[in-house]
Amino acid sequence: MGRCFPMSTKELAMETIRSLPDGASWRQIEERIHFMAAVESAREEVKGGKVTPHKEVRDPLSSWISE
């Protein structure tokens, strides 16, 4: 996958399937494709600035854990 430009969704799906073992089940293929779709969705959110800074999550979380 040593490419310098982004793959299309179809190319990413095909590369994902190619990377699985030959004996992969339909279930394994489905799970891997679902995982890759979630990763791509998260990457788009990050690119769009739809993220919460670590400090904003860490501070309230630490108070919840200590209670």
N, C-alpha and C positions, 0 to 999 in steps of 0.2 A: 504494500500500500504506500510506497514511497512517492506519493504525488504531491505537487505543490499547490494544487487547486482543489476546492471542495468537490466531493462526489455528489452526484444527484442521489435522491432518496432511493431510486431503483438500483443504482450502482452500489450504494452502501448495503442494501438488502442482499444483493447478489454476492458481494464480497463476504458478508456475514455468513451466508449459507455455505459458501466455498470454504470458509475457515473451520467449519464443523467437521467432525469425523464422518467418514463415509456411511457409517452405520447409525447416524443420528436419526432419532424418531421424529415424527411430525410434531410431537409435543415439545421436544428439545428445540426444534427449529422455531416453533411458535414462541417459546419462552425467550430465545435469544433475540428474535426480531422485536418482540415487545420490549425487552430490555434496551436494545439499541434505539428504539423509538423514544423511550423515556429519556435516555441520555441526550439525544438530539434536541428534544423539547427543552430540557434543562439548559443546554448550551445556548439555545435561542433566547431563553429568559435572561441568562447572564449577559448575552450581547445586548439585549434590550434594556439592561439596567434594572430588571425586575428581581432584585436580590436584596436581602437584609444583611447589613454589615455584621461581622462576627461579634463585635462588642455589644450590639443591640440584642443579640440572642444570648450571649454568654452571661451578661449581668442578671437578667431576670431568671435565667435557668439556674444560676448558682444559688439564688435565694430560694427557689423551689426545692432544690436538692437538699439544702441545709435545714429545711423545715421538718 
